[in-house]
């Protein structure tokens, strides 16, 4: 027996368990670390007296691997893993990836496409009468009828396509525990209908939404409507998007043919004591000992510390709004220090902590300072278009935390590699000084994503002026401290609203600022985000206005190339784009003037190669 949770019956029996209560099935390898959702939830149920096990990355080609832990007494809990399986498998150009950071040896192919659907099908084949509860990022962001970029069509809720019995969305500790407890107490699974943070399928008015809190429900356009009418799709997204505040949200109902998708309000955020308990569970912090190859995802996060969850930035392309939510849930300083001390005792720890943060590092300890306003708030972002007057931006807790972590015995260096909001940091002078003075490892990565005002407005991001102010402050402070430190900007090409001309302006602006980029993220329309809604519909659902959308591979390639103008492989695309815009003058400004490189002729299919 190991300290890890069992992954097959022999390990379960070594614990004295002949039967498990809940069996988790995951598209990721089993790494017993709180940075991974399935181990965190499994440990959470274990801490409440349930016998649990994990089947990691089962071979989906037959039902037998799904029977490795036998029939659970309560239910199966299924997740595709830390990423949507289609995002994990394909590039923005829809080309197959050849690696998978969540698999031993970084090998592709350990999970299927649409893993949640396939896993559920195999479990129903193996144990037809055992309920299947689906969750994780894939299920969470596909809970409503959604646009699927890889099929270029609107798909039904994943709950119907998977034929699962219940869907848990968001961070699942509270809903998962409630479902398990109610089943353990003898309540029939079919009668568990009113759990926050869950979606189910109803079959008519008599099986429609329950309303125990008296808030009513909201009907959003049906699957049949949104599948053929883009305005209806945008309207459905707008209605669902504004019901994400767990304190005021109402139940959402979306017809799918003769059935109803019933989505209960989000689970309430965990308080500090609950967060502390989640992260104090007895994680081994290592992969299961059966693995013989390195797992890149673990190598990346094994010395990181999660200080909080949630993000109130509301970036349009980010999944957090519809998954974790915008309420910041912070751990206590004592809880984090205890984890740092435990980390320093690990035999593989060498003194460097790779990160202390969350989705946005400088949001630790922050909250709305007006509880009454928070309970009814429908803002997508607390920062855009301007910082909310009710937001407490005090940085004292975050500064004190970093100071204590870096002064712990055994800790030599502490980096902050989570994202930071530089517009928020304008109100956090202490955090800025702490970050630049002690927690940058030569390069600080920040994400302006774009600098054109009309594009950053669609992204719900701060514009060019805020970025330039931060760049100036960062450079001046680094010089004052005698440190050689540089900014690495993260940028997105091909986002809704962005044209080739916008990308040229961005490239010229970056060159003027003395910045070059080595990587650019080509926009990927991932399920459930505001940007994806704009990509599919060509509409900003907040106001109904039309949005330009670059869709052709050629244009998207040109947009990306313009930011990588200094790379020889991109030179031809840059010159083509400049010629088509009538901006040959910009070639000299970028430093790419000259003729296009001659490419060897490419033979057409079915013809002989040209020599």
C-alpha positions in Angstrom: 0.0 0.0 0.0 1.2 3.5 -0.9 0.1 6.9 0.5 -1.6 7.5 -2.9 -5.3 6.7 -3.4 -5.9 3.3 -5.0 -5.9 3.0 -8.8 -6.8 -0.7 -8.9 -8.5 -3.2 -6.6 -5.3 -4.6 -5.1 -4.4 -1.2 -3.7 -8.0 -0.8 -2.4 -7.9 -4.1 -0.6 -4.5 -3.3 0.9 -6.4 -0.5 2.7 -9.1 -3.0 3.8 -11.6 -1.8 1.3 -13.7 -4.4 -0.6 -15.9 -1.8 -2.1 -15.4 1.9 -3.0 -18.1 4.6 -2.5 -17.0 6.8 -5.4 -14.7 6.0 -8.3 -13.1 8.9 -10.2 -12.1 8.5 -13.9 -9.6 11.1 -15.2 -8.1 11.9 -18.6 -4.9 13.0 -16.7 -2.2 10.8 -15.1 -2.7 10.6 -11.3 -0.6 13.2 -9.6 -1.5 13.5 -5.9 -1.3 17.3 -5.8 -3.9 20.0 -5.2 -3.1 21.7 -8.5 -5.0 18.9 -10.2 -8.8 18.8 -9.8 -9.5 15.0 -9.6 -6.9 14.3 -6.8 -8.1 17.4 -4.9 -11.8 16.3 -5.0 -10.9 12.7 -4.2 -9.0 13.7 -1.1 -11.9 16.0 -0.2 -14.3 13.1 -0.2 -11.8 10.9 1.6 -11.5 13.5 4.3 -15.3 13.3 4.8 -15.3 9.5 5.3 -15.8 8.2 1.8 -13.8 5.4 0.2 -12.5 6.7 -3.1 -10.2 5.6 -5.9 -9.0 7.0 -9.2 -8.8 5.3 -12.7 -6.3 7.6 -14.5 -6.2 7.6 -18.3 -8.0 4.3 -18.9 -7.8 2.7 -22.4 -11.2 3.7 -23.8 -11.2 1.1 -26.5 -13.0 -1.4 -24.2 -15.0 -1.4 -21.0 -12.5 -3.5 -19.0 -10.1 -0.8 -17.9 -13.1 1.1 -16.5 -13.7 -1.8 -14.2 -10.3 -1.6 -12.5 -11.8 -0.6 -9.2 -15.1 -2.5 -9.4 -18.6 -1.2 -9.0 -18.8 1.9 -6.7 -21.5 1.9 -4.1 -22.6 5.5 -5.0 -21.5 6.8 -8.4 -18.7 7.3 -10.9 -17.2 10.8 -11.2 -15.8 11.6 -14.7 -13.4 14.4 -15.9 -11.6 14.8 -19.2 -8.7 16.3 -17.2 -7.2 19.7 -16.6 -7.9 20.7 -20.2 -10.7 20.3 -22.6 -9.7 17.2 -24.6 -10.1 18.9 -27.9 -7.9 21.8 -26.8 -5.4 19.3 -25.6 -5.3 17.5 -28.9 -5.4 20.2 -31.5 -3.6 23.4 -32.3 -5.6 26.6 -33.3 -5.0 25.5 -36.9 -6.8 22.2 -36.1 -3.6 20.3 -36.5 -3.0 17.3 -34.2 -0.6 17.9 -31.3 2.1 15.3 -30.7 2.6 15.8 -27.0 0.5 15.8 -23.8 2.0 17.4 -20.6 -0.4 15.5 -18.4 0.8 12.1 -19.6 3.9 10.2 -18.6 6.6 10.7 -21.2 4.7 13.7 -22.6 3.1 11.3 -25.1 0.0 12.1 -27.1 -2.9 9.7 -27.3 -3.5 8.7 -23.7 -7.1 10.1 -23.8 -9.7 10.2 -26.6 -11.2 13.1 -28.3 -14.3 14.3 -26.3 -13.1 12.2 -23.4 -16.1 13.0 -21.1 -18.5 11.5 -23.6 -16.4 8.5 -24.4 -15.6 7.7 -20.7 -19.3 7.9 -19.8 -20.2 5.6 -22.6 -17.8 3.0 -21.5 -18.9 3.2 -17.8 -22.6 2.8 -18.9 -21.5 -0.2 -20.9 -19.7 -1.7 -17.9 -22.2 -0.8 -15.1 -25.5 0.4 -16.7 -27.2 1.0 -13.4 -24.5 3.1 -11.7 -25.0 6.9 -11.9 -22.3 8.9 -13.7 -21.5 12.4 -12.6 -19.4 14.5 -15.0 -17.4 17.6 -14.2 -14.1 19.3 -14.8 -13.3 22.1 -17.3 -14.6 20.2 -20.4 -18.0 19.5 -18.8 -18.2 22.9 -17.1 -17.7 25.0 -20.2 -19.9 22.8 -22.4 -22.8 22.7 -20.0 -25.1 24.7 -22.3 -25.5 24.4 -26.1 -22.2 25.6 -27.3 -20.1 26.4 -30.4 -17.6 23.7 -31.2 -14.6 25.1 -33.2 -13.4 21.6 -34.3 -16.7 20.7 -35.9 -17.6 24.3 -36.7 -21.1 23.8 -35.4 -23.3 24.3 -32.3 -23.4 21.1 -30.2 -25.9 20.2 -27.5 -25.1 20.4 -23.8 -22.5 17.8 -23.1 -24.8 16.4 -20.4 -27.1 15.2 -23.2 -24.4 14.0 -25.6 -22.6 12.0 -22.8 -25.9 10.6 -21.5 -24.6 11.2 -18.0 -26.9 11.5 -15.0 -25.6 14.8 -13.5 -23.1 17.5 -14.4 -21.1 19.5 -11.8 -19.7 22.7 -13.0 -17.2 25.1 -11.5 -15.0 24.1 -8.5 -16.8 21.0 -7.3 -16.0 20.5 -3.6 -19.4 21.6 -2.2 -21.8 20.1 -4.8 -19.8 16.8 -5.0 -19.8 16.4 -1.3 -23.6 17.2 -1.1 -24.4 14.6 -3.7 -22.3 11.9 -2.1 -23.7 12.6 1.4 -27.3 12.6 0.2 -26.8 9.3 -1.7 -25.1 7.8 1.3 -28.0 8.7 3.5 -30.3 6.8 1.2 -31.8 9.5 -1.0 -32.4 8.1 -4.6 -30.1 9.7 -7.1 -33.0 10.8 -9.3 -34.4 12.9 -6.5 -31.2 14.9 -6.0 -32.3 17.9 -8.1 -31.6 21.1 -6.2 -27.9 21.0 -5.6 -26.1 24.3 -6.4 -23.4 24.0 -9.1 -25.2 21.1 -10.9 -27.0 20.7 -14.2 -29.5 17.9 -14.9 -31.9 16.9 -17.7 -35.7 17.3 -17.2 -38.4 16.0 -19.4 -41.2 18.5 -19.1 -42.8 21.1 -16.9 -43.3 18.6 -14.1 -39.6 17.9 -14.1 -38.5 21.5 -14.6 -36.5 23.8 -12.3 -36.9 23.7 -8.5 -36.9 27.1 -6.8 -36.1 26.6 -3.1 -34.7 30.1 -2.7 -37.5 31.9 -4.4 -35.4 33.5 -7.0 -37.2 32.1 -10.0 -35.7 30.8 -13.2 -34.6 32.2 -16.6 -35.4 30.4 -19.8 -32.7 30.9 -22.5 -33.1 30.3 -26.2 -33.3 26.6 -27.0 -30.7 24.4 -28.6 -32.9 24.2 -31.7 -32.9 28.0 -32.0 -29.2 28.7 -31.2 -28.1 26.0 -33.6 -29.5 27.9 -36.6 -29.8 31.5 -35.4 -26.6 33.4 -34.4 -28.5 36.2 -32.8 -30.3 33.7 -30.7 -27.0 32.1 -29.7 -25.6 35.5 -28.6 -28.8 36.2 -26.6 -28.5 32.8 -24.9 -24.9 33.5 -24.0 -25.7 37.0 -22.7 -28.5 35.6 -20.4 -26.3 32.8 -19.1 -23.3 35.0 -18.6 -25.1 37.5 -16.4 -26.3 34.7 -14.0 -22.8 33.8 -12.7 -23.0 35.7 -9.4 -23.6 32.8 -6.9 -25.3 35.2 -4.5 -28.0 36.4 -7.0 -28.0 33.9 -9.8 -31.2 32.2 -10.9 -31.7 28.7 -12.3 -31.2 28.6 -16.1 -33.4 26.4 -18.3 -32.5 25.7 -22.0 -34.8 23.4 -24.0 -33.2 20.6 -26.0 -36.0 19.2 -28.2 -38.5 17.6 -25.8 -36.1 17.8 -22.8 -34.8 20.6 -20.6 -31.3 21.4 -19.5 -31.8 22.7 -16.0 -28.7 24.5 -14.6 -28.9 25.4 -10.9 -27.2 28.5 -9.6 -23.4 28.3 -9.0 -22.1 26.8 -5.8 -21.3 29.4 -3.1 -17.6 30.3 -2.8 -15.5 28.5 -0.1 -14.7 30.7 2.9 -11.1 30.9 4.2 -11.4 28.1 6.7 -12.8 25.8 3.9 -10.0 26.8 1.6 -7.4 26.0 4.3 -8.9 22.6 4.9 -8.9 21.8 1.2 -5.2 22.5 0.9 -4.2 20.9 4.2 -5.4 17.4 3.0 -2.7 14.7 3.0 -1.6 15.0 -0.6 1.6 13.0 -1.5 2.5 15.9 -3.9 4.0 13.3 -6.3 2.8 11.1 -9.2 1.6 7.6 -8.5 4.6 5.4 -7.9 3.6 3.1 -10.8 4.8 5.7 -13.3 8.3 5.3 -14.7 8.5 8.4 -16.9 8.4 12.1 -16.1 5.2 14.0 -16.3 5.8 17.5 -17.6 2.8 19.0 -15.9 4.1 17.9 -12.5 7.6 19.1 -13.2 6.1 22.5 -13.9 3.9 22.8 -10.8 5.6 20.7 -8.1 7.2 23.6 -6.3 4.2 26.0 -6.8 1.9 27.2 -4.1 -1.8 28.1 -4.8 -2.7 31.1 -2.6 -6.3 31.7 -3.9 -8.8 30.9 -6.7 -11.1 33.0 -8.8 -10.5 36.1 -10.9 -12.5 39.3 -11.2 -10.6 40.5 -14.4 -13.3 39.1 -16.7 -11.1 38.7 -19.7 -13.4 37.7 -22.7 -11.2 34.8 -23.9 -10.7 33.3 -20.4 -12.7 30.3 -19.0 -12.5 31.4 -15.4 -15.7 33.5 -15.4 -17.8 30.5 -16.3 -15.8 28.0 -14.2 -14.1 29.4 -11.1 -16.0 32.6 -11.0 -14.9 36.2 -10.1 -15.1 35.9 -6.3 -11.6 35.6 -4.9 -11.3 32.8 -2.4 -8.1 33.2 -0.4 -6.3 30.9 1.9 -4.9 32.1 5.2 -1.3 33.1 5.5 -0.8 30.4 8.1 -2.1 27.8 5.7 0.2 28.8 2.9 3.2 29.0 5.2 2.5 25.5 6.5 2.5 24.2 2.9 5.8 26.0 2.2 7.4 24.4 5.2 6.1 20.9 4.1 7.4 21.6 0.6 10.9 22.5 2.0 11.0 19.1 3.6 10.6 17.2 0.3 13.7 15.4 -0.7 13.5 16.8 -4.2 13.1 20.4 -3.1 16.1 22.6 -4.0 15.1 25.9 -2.4 13.2 27.5 -5.3 9.5 28.0 -5.2 8.2 28.4 -8.8 5.1 30.4 -8.0 2.9 31.8 -5.2 -0.4 32.9 -6.7 -3.6 31.9 -8.5 -5.2 32.9 -11.8 -4.0 36.4 -11.1 -1.3 36.7 -8.5 -2.0 40.2 -7.2 -5.6 39.5 -6.4 -4.7 37.5 -3.3 -6.8 38.7 -0.3 -8.9 41.1 -2.3 -12.7 41.3 -2.2 -15.7 43.5 -2.7 -16.0 45.8 0.3 -19.7 46.3 -0.1 -21.5 43.0 0.7 -24.9 44.4 -0.4 -23.6 45.4 -3.8 -21.8 42.1 -4.2 -25.0 40.1 -3.7 -26.7 41.7 -6.7 -23.7 42.6 -8.9 -23.9 41.6 -12.6 -20.7 43.2 -13.8 -18.6 40.9 -15.9 -15.4 42.4 -14.6 -14.4 44.4 -11.5 -11.6 46.1 -13.5 -13.2 46.8 -16.9 -14.0 49.4 -18.2 -12.8 51.0 -15.0 -12.0 49.7 -11.5 -15.3 49.3 -9.5 -15.7 51.7 -6.6 -16.7 48.8 -4.4 -13.4 46.8 -5.0 -10.9 46.7 -2.1 -7.5 46.9 -3.9 -5.4 46.9 -0.7 -2.2 45.0 -1.2 -1.1 44.6 2.4 -2.0 40.9 2.7 -0.3 40.0 -0.6 2.9 41.9 0.4 3.1 40.3 3.8 2.6 36.9 2.3 5.5 37.2 -0.2 7.7 38.5 2.6 7.0 35.6 4.9 7.3 33.0 2.2 10.7 34.1 1.0 12.0 34.3 4.6 11.1 30.7 5.5 13.9 28.4 6.4 15.0 26.3 3.4 13.6 28.8 0.8 16.2 30.4 -1.3 14.1 32.1 -4.0 10.4 32.7 -4.7 9.1 33.5 -8.1 5.7 34.9 -9.0 4.9 33.2 -12.4 1.1 33.5 -12.2 -0.4 36.3 -14.3 -0.6 39.7 -12.8 -3.0 42.6 -13.7 -0.8 45.6 -14.2 -3.8 48.0 -14.3 -4.7 46.7 -10.8 -1.1 47.1 -9.7 -1.3 50.8 -10.3 -3.2 50.8 -7.0 -0.8 48.4 -5.3 2.6 50.2 -5.0 3.7 47.8 -2.2 3.1 44.7 -4.3 4.8 46.3 -7.3 7.9 47.0 -5.3 7.9 43.6 -3.8 7.4 41.9 -7.1 10.1 43.8 -9.0 12.5 43.8 -6.2 12.4 40.2 -5.1 10.2 37.9 -7.3 11.2 38.3 -10.9 13.6 35.7 -12.3 15.1 38.0 -14.9 11.9 37.9 -17.1 8.4 39.0 -16.0 5.6 37.7 -18.2 2.5 39.9 -18.5 -0.4 39.7 -20.9 -1.5 42.9 -22.6 -2.8 40.6 -25.4 -3.2 43.6 -27.8 -2.7 47.4 -27.8 -5.4 48.5 -30.2 -8.1 50.1 -28.0 -11.1 48.7 -29.9 -9.6 45.2 -29.7 -8.7 45.4 -26.0 -12.2 46.7 -25.3 -13.6 43.5 -26.9 -11.1 41.4 -24.8 -12.2 43.3 -21.7 -8.5 44.2 -21.1 -6.8 47.5 -20.3 -5.5 49.4 -23.3 -2.2 50.7 -24.5 -1.8 53.6 -22.0 -2.0 51.3 -19.0 0.6 48.9 -20.5 3.0 51.7 -21.4 2.7 53.2 -17.9 3.6 49.8 -16.4 6.4 49.2 -18.8 8.0 52.5 -17.8 7.6 51.9 -14.1 9.0 48.4 -14.4 12.1 49.6 -16.3 12.7 52.5 -14.0 12.4 50.4 -10.9 14.7 47.7 -12.3 17.3 50.3 -13.1 17.0 51.8 -9.7 17.6 48.4 -8.1 20.5 47.6 -10.4 18.7 44.6 -11.8 18.8 43.3 -15.4 15.1 42.5 -15.8 12.9 42.5 -18.9 9.2 42.2 -19.7 7.9 39.4 -21.9 4.4 40.4 -23.3 1.9 37.7 -24.1 -0.1 38.6 -27.2 -3.1 37.1 -29.1 -3.4 37.2 -32.9 -6.7 36.6 -34.7 -9.0 37.7 -31.9 -12.4 39.0 -32.8 -12.2 42.6 -33.7 -8.5 42.4 -34.8 -7.6 43.1 -38.4 -4.2 42.7 -40.2 -3.8 46.5 -40.1 -4.3 46.3 -36.3 -1.6 43.7 -36.0 0.8 45.9 -38.1 0.1 48.8 -35.7 0.8 46.5 -32.8 4.1 45.3 -34.3 5.2 48.8 -34.9 4.2 49.9 -31.4 6.2 47.0 -29.8 9.2 47.8 -31.9 9.1 51.4 -30.8 8.9 50.3 -27.2 11.9 48.0 -27.7 10.0 44.8 -27.3 10.1 41.6 -29.4 8.1 38.4 -28.9 9.1 34.9 -29.6 5.7 33.3 -29.2 2.2 34.5 -30.1 -1.0 32.8 -29.3 -3.3 32.3 -32.3 -6.8 32.8 -30.9 -8.6 29.5 -30.2 -12.4 29.6 -29.8 -12.6 27.4 -26.8 -16.1 26.5 -25.5 -18.0 28.7 -23.2 -16.1 32.0 -23.5 -17.3 35.4 -24.4 -14.7 35.7 -27.2 -15.9 32.4 -28.7 -19.4 33.7 -28.8 -18.2 36.8 -30.7 -16.1 34.5 -33.0 -19.1 32.4 -33.9 -21.8 35.0 -34.1 -19.9 38.1 -35.1 -21.8 39.9 -32.4 -20.8 41.4 -29.1 -23.6 39.9 -26.9 -23.3 42.7 -24.4 -24.6 45.4 -26.8 -25.6 43.5 -30.0 -23.0 45.4 -32.1 -21.3 43.7 -35.1 -17.8 42.5 -34.6 -15.2 41.8 -37.3 -14.0 38.2 -37.1 -10.8 36.9 -38.9 -11.7 33.4 -40.0 -9.4 32.4 -42.9 -6.2 30.5 -42.1 -4.4 32.9 -44.5 -5.4 36.0 -42.6 -4.8 34.5 -39.2 -1.4 33.4 -40.4 -0.6 37.0 -41.5 -1.7 38.4 -38.2 0.5 36.1 -36.3 3.5 36.6 -38.7 3.4 40.4 -38.2 4.2 40.0 -34.5 7.0 37.6 -35.4 8.4 39.8 -38.1 12.0 39.2 -36.9 11.8 35.5 -37.5 13.1 34.5 -41.0 10.4 31.9 -41.5 7.7 34.5 -41.2 9.3 37.1 -43.5 7.3 36.1 -46.7 4.0 36.3 -44.9 4.9 39.7 -43.5 5.8 41.1 -46.9 2.7 39.7 -48.5 0.5 41.3 -45.8 2.3 44.7 -46.2 1.9 44.6 -50.0 -1.8 43.8 -49.8 -2.4 46.6 -47.3 -0.4 49.1 -49.4 2.0 49.5 -46.5 5.3 48.6 -48.1 6.8 51.6 -46.3 6.4 49.6 -43.0 8.9 47.0 -44.2 11.8 49.4 -43.6 10.3 50.4 -40.2 10.2 46.7 -39.2 13.5 45.9 -40.8 12.3 43.4 -43.3 12.7 45.4 -46.5 13.7 43.5 -49.6 12.3 40.8 -51.9 10.4 37.8 -50.7 12.4 34.6 -50.4 12.0 32.3 -53.4 10.1 29.2 -52.4 10.5 25.9 -54.3 7.5 25.0 -56.4 5.0 22.7 -54.7 3.7 19.9 -56.8 -0.1 19.5 -57.0 -1.6 16.3 -55.8 -1.4 13.6 -58.5 1.4 15.3 -60.5 5.1 14.7 -60.6 7.3 16.8 -58.4 8.9 19.7 -60.1 12.7 19.6 -60.2 
